[in-house]
Amino acid sequence: MEEDQFRDVVSVAAAAEQVGVFGPSDWTQVATALLVDGREEQEILDLACLSLPVTAWDTESLVARLYERMGRVEPIDANDATRLVARLMADDLRARPASVTAPMIRMLARLAPPGFDSDLANQCYGAAEYLDCSCVAKVDPNLESELEALQSLELPDGLVEVIARTLRATLPTVQPPHDH
């Protein structure tokens, strides 16, 4: 794995952590996948060697050292983090399509708890209410198309799957009934 791609993996994981869909145990799984791809930084080795279950107490200092090594010291804003996670989810859906309508809207809506500062997540949150109802309101079909067409991160599929796992788990496994 090249240095730019490695930086992208860590940046996407950090963005997913920032929006609340990536936790301490996910860092150990990403580190293991990075080891398989040939990365052997000390922080990666240390993260991969942690025994599950892990807490932020276990991973926080290792992840902070990884950020220092990469020159990343500040979190990005909520809009940029959401857009980065959206690109990750678009890659995940291209590799493993979902069996429900509007999966991107459904997943990104989960990123918009009250007061979240991402316009994209809030837009998806507002649209998600109408995905499974037969009422007059309609979801803009262009929104889902735009989300699915986001530029690929060009990360290995295995790493995309590991980072996307928590958010993808929020999707229903079958198409919900259309009622309100």
Backbone hydrogen bonds in HBPLUS format (Angstrom, degrees):
<---DONOR---> <-ACCEPTOR-->    atom                        ^
c    i                          cat <-CA-CA->   ^        H-A-AA   ^      H-
h    n   atom  resd res      DA  || num        DHA   H-A  angle D-A-AA Bond
n    s   type  num  typ     dist DA aas  dist angle  dist       angle   num
A0006-PHE N   A0002-GLU O   2.95 MM   4  6.21 154.4  2.02 152.0 160.1     1
A0007-ARG N   A0003-GLU O   2.93 MM   4  6.19 159.7  1.97 152.5 157.3     2
A0008-ASP N   A0004-ASP O   2.97 MM   4  6.23 151.2  2.05 143.3 151.6     3
A0009-VAL N   A0005-GLN O   2.95 MM   4  6.26 154.0  2.02 148.7 154.9     4
A0010-VAL N   A0006-PHE O   3.09 MM   4  6.41 166.3  2.11 154.7 157.1     5
A0011-SER N   A0007-ARG O   2.86 MM   4  6.03 155.7  1.92 147.4 155.1     6
A0012-VAL N   A0008-ASP O   2.87 MM   4  6.02 159.6  1.91 151.6 156.3     7
A0013-ALA N   A0009-VAL O   2.97 MM   4  6.16 162.3  2.00 149.8 155.1     8
A0014-ALA N   A0010-VAL O   2.89 MM   4  6.04 155.2  1.95 145.1 152.2     9
A0015-ALA N   A0011-SER O   2.91 MM   4  6.14 153.3  1.98 144.5 151.7    10
A0016-ALA N   A0012-VAL O   2.89 MM   4  6.12 159.2  1.93 150.9 156.5    11
A0017-GLU N   A0013-ALA O   2.88 MM   4  6.11 149.9  1.98 144.3 153.0    12
A0018-GLN N   A0014-ALA O   2.84 MM   4  6.06 152.7  1.92 144.3 152.2    13
A0019-VAL N   A0015-ALA O   3.04 MM   4  6.35 147.2  2.15 147.7 155.0    14
A0021-VAL N   A0016-ALA O   2.92 MM   5  5.38 160.3  1.96 161.8 156.7    15
A0020-GLY N   A0017-GLU O   3.09 MM   3  5.05 153.6  2.16 100.7 108.8    16
A0026-ASP N   A0023-GLY O   3.00 MM   3  5.27 129.3  2.27 104.7 118.7    17
A0027-TRP N   A0023-GLY O   3.32 MM   4  6.79 140.1  2.49 146.4 157.2    18
A0027-TRP N   A0024-PRO O   3.07 MM   3  5.29 129.1  2.34 100.6 113.4    19
A0029-GLN N   A0025-SER O   3.26 MM   4  6.61 151.7  2.35 142.0 149.1    20
A0030-VAL N   A0026-ASP O   2.88 MM   4  6.15 158.4  1.93 153.7 159.5    21
A0031-ALA N   A0027-TRP O   2.88 MM   4  6.00 160.5  1.92 147.0 152.9    22
A0032-THR N   A0028-THR O   3.00 MM   4  6.20 152.3  2.08 140.6 147.8    23
A0033-ALA N   A0029-GLN O   3.04 MM   4  6.30 159.4  2.08 145.0 150.2    24
A0034-LEU N   A0030-VAL O   2.81 MM   4  6.09 150.9  1.89 151.0 160.0    25
A0035-LEU N   A0031-ALA O   2.91 MM   4  6.19 149.7  2.00 146.7 154.6    26
A0036-VAL N   A0032-THR O   3.09 MM   4  6.42 155.1  2.15 146.8 153.1    27
A0037-ASP N   A0033-ALA O   3.09 MM   4  6.39 139.8  2.25 137.2 148.1    28
A0037-ASP N   A0034-LEU O   3.06 MM   3  4.92 121.0  2.43  90.2 105.5    29
A0039-ARG N   A0034-LEU O   2.96 MM   5  5.45 166.6  1.98 147.7 143.2    30
A0038-GLY N   A0035-LEU O   2.95 MM   3  5.07 159.9  1.99 107.5 111.8    31
A0044-ILE N   A0041-GLU O   3.03 MM   3  5.24 120.0  2.41 102.5 117.2    32
A0045-LEU N   A0041-GLU O   2.98 MM   4  6.34 162.8  2.01 158.9 163.9    33
A0046-ASP N   A0042-GLN O   2.86 MM   4  6.08 162.8  1.89 153.6 158.3    34
A0047-LEU N   A0043-GLU O   2.90 MM   4  6.06 159.4  1.94 145.6 151.2    35
A0048-ALA N   A0044-ILE O   2.93 MM   4  6.06 162.6  1.96 151.1 156.1    36
A0049-CYS N   A0045-LEU O   3.08 MM   4  6.20 136.7  2.28 141.6 152.5    37
A0050-LEU N   A0047-LEU O   3.29 MM   3  5.56 162.7  2.32 107.1 112.3    38
A0058-ASP N   A0055-THR O   2.92 MM   3  5.35 134.9  2.13 107.4 118.9    39
A0059-THR N   A0055-THR O   3.28 MM   4  6.68 149.3  2.38 145.6 154.2    40
A0060-GLU N   A0056-ALA O   2.79 MM   4  5.28 160.8  1.83 148.3 151.4    41
A0063-VAL N   A0059-THR O   2.88 MM   4  6.00 165.8  1.90 169.3 173.8    42
A0064-ALA N   A0060-GLU O   2.93 MM   4  6.06 155.9  1.99 146.1 153.5    43
A0065-ARG N   A0061-SER O   2.97 MM   4  6.17 153.5  2.04 142.8 149.2    44
A0066-LEU N   A0062-LEU O   2.98 MM   4  6.23 148.7  2.08 141.3 150.4    45
A0067-TYR N   A0063-VAL O   2.89 MM   4  6.20 156.6  1.94 151.5 157.2    46
A0068-GLU N   A0064-ALA O   2.95 MM   4  6.23 156.0  2.01 145.8 152.5    47
A0069-ARG N   A0065-ARG O   2.94 MM   4  6.16 159.3  1.98 147.9 153.0    48
A0070-MET N   A0066-LEU O   3.11 MM   4  6.36 144.0  2.25 141.2 150.8    49
A0070-MET N   A0067-TYR O   3.08 MM   3  5.06 121.6  2.43  93.6 108.6    50
A0071-GLY N   A0067-TYR O   2.86 MM   4  5.99 113.2  2.31 139.6 157.6    51
A0072-ARG N   A0067-TYR O   2.85 MM   5  4.87 146.2  1.97 147.7 144.6    52
A0071-GLY N   A0068-GLU O   3.06 MM   3  4.95 147.9  2.16  97.8 107.7    53
A0081-ALA N   A0077-ASP O   2.97 MM   4  6.22 161.9  2.00 157.3 163.2    54
A0082-THR N   A0078-ALA O   2.93 MM   4  5.99 160.4  1.97 144.6 149.9    55
A0083-ARG N   A0079-ASN O   2.98 MM   4  6.18 159.3  2.02 146.8 152.7    56
A0084-LEU N   A0080-ASP O   2.96 MM   4  6.14 157.0  2.02 147.3 153.4    57
A0085-VAL N   A0081-ALA O   2.97 MM   4  6.23 158.5  2.02 149.2 155.0    58
A0086-ALA N   A0082-THR O   2.79 MM   4  6.01 150.1  1.88 146.7 156.1    59
A0087-ARG N   A0083-ARG O   2.97 MM   4  6.26 152.7  2.04 146.7 152.9    60
A0088-LEU N   A0084-LEU O   3.08 MM   4  6.37 151.5  2.16 142.0 149.9    61
A0089-MET N   A0085-VAL O   2.88 MM   4  6.18 159.5  1.92 152.1 157.1    62
A0090-ALA N   A0086-ALA O   2.87 MM   4  6.11 151.1  1.96 147.8 156.0    63
A0091-ASP N   A0087-ARG O   3.02 MM   4  6.28 156.3  2.08 144.5 150.3    64
A0092-ASP N   A0088-LEU O   2.91 MM   4  6.23 155.2  1.98 148.0 155.6    65
A0093-LEU N   A0089-MET O   2.85 MM   4  6.07 158.1  1.90 149.0 154.2    66
A0094-ARG N   A0090-ALA O   2.95 MM   4  6.15 144.8  2.07 143.3 153.0    67
A0095-ALA N   A0091-ASP O   3.09 MM   4  6.33 148.3  2.19 144.5 152.5    68
A0096-ARG N   A0092-ASP O   2.79 MM   4  5.95 151.7  1.86 148.3 157.4    69
A0106-ARG N   A0102-ALA O   3.11 MM   4  6.35 165.5  2.13 155.6 159.9    70
A0107-MET N   A0103-PRO O   2.94 MM   4  6.12 163.1  1.97 151.2 154.9    71
A0108-LEU N   A0104-MET O   2.92 MM   4  6.02 171.7  1.93 155.5 158.4    72
A0109-ALA N   A0105-ILE O   2.91 MM   4  5.87 144.1  2.04 144.9 153.9    73
A0110-ARG N   A0107-MET O   3.09 MM   3  5.44 139.7  2.26 104.1 114.8    74
A0111-LEU N   A0108-LEU O   3.01 MM   3  5.34 156.4  2.07 108.0 115.6    75
A0112-ALA N   A0109-ALA O   3.22 MM   3  5.60 166.9  2.24 115.6 117.5    76
A0116-PHE N   A0113-PRO O   3.00 MM   3  5.65 145.8  2.12 157.8 152.2    77
A0122-ASN N   A0118-SER O   2.98 MM   4  6.14 161.4  2.02 149.6 155.2    78
A0123-GLN N   A0119-ASP O   2.87 MM   4  6.03 151.2  1.95 147.0 155.0    79
A0124-CYS N   A0120-LEU O   3.02 MM   4  6.27 159.9  2.06 150.7 155.5    80
A0125-TYR N   A0121-ALA O   2.86 MM   4  6.05 149.3  1.96 144.0 153.5    81
A0126-GLY N   A0122-ASN O   3.00 MM   4  6.23 156.2  2.06 145.8 150.8    82
A0127-ALA N   A0123-GLN O   3.11 MM   4  6.36 149.1  2.21 142.4 150.8    83
A0128-ALA N   A0124-CYS O   2.85 MM   4  5.90 150.4  1.93 150.3 157.7    84
A0130-TYR N   A0127-ALA O   3.02 MM   3  5.75 149.0  2.12 120.9 128.2    85
A0131-LEU N   A0128-ALA O   3.24 MM   3  5.28 166.7  2.26 107.3 111.4    86
A0179-ASP N   A0132-ASP O   2.83 MM  47  6.20 130.0  2.08 161.3 145.7    87
A0143-LEU N   A0140-ASP O   3.11 MM   3  5.65 145.4  2.23 113.4 121.7    88
A0145-SER N   A0141-PRO O   3.42 MM   4  6.64 164.5  2.45 143.6 148.1    89
A0146-GLU N   A0142-ASN O   2.83 MM   4  5.97 160.3  1.87 152.1 156.9    90
A0147-LEU N   A0143-LEU O   2.98 MM   4  6.21 158.1  2.03 150.8 157.0    91
A0148-GLU N   A0144-GLU O   2.89 MM   4  6.09 163.0  1.92 154.5 158.7    92
A0149-ALA N   A0145-SER O   3.04 MM   4  6.13 136.7  2.24 139.7 150.9    93
A0150-LEU N   A0147-LEU O   3.29 MM   3  5.47 166.9  2.31 109.7 111.2    94
A0159-LEU N   A0156-PRO O   3.04 MM   3  5.51 125.2  2.35 110.9 123.7    95
A0160-VAL N   A0156-PRO O   3.06 MM   4  6.39 159.4  2.10 155.2 161.8    96
A0161-GLU N   A0157-ASP O   2.91 MM   4  6.11 163.7  1.94 154.1 158.0    97
A0162-VAL N   A0158-GLY O   3.14 MM   4  6.33 154.8  2.21 139.4 145.7    98
A0163-ILE N   A0159-LEU O   3.01 MM   4  6.19 170.7  2.02 154.8 156.7    99
A0164-ALA N   A0160-VAL O   2.87 MM   4  5.89 156.4  1.93 152.0 159.3   100
A0165-ARG N   A0161-GLU O   3.03 MM   4  5.76 122.3  2.37 138.3 149.1   101
A0168-ARG N   A0164-ALA O   2.91 MM   4  5.95 167.6  1.93 168.9 172.4   102
A0169-ALA N   A0165-ARG O   3.03 MM   4  6.12 142.0  2.18 144.2 153.3   103
A0170-THR N   A0167-LEU O   3.04 MM   3  5.52 160.7  2.08 111.9 118.1   104
A0171-LEU N   A0168-ARG O   3.06 MM   3  5.68 167.1  2.07 119.1 123.3   105
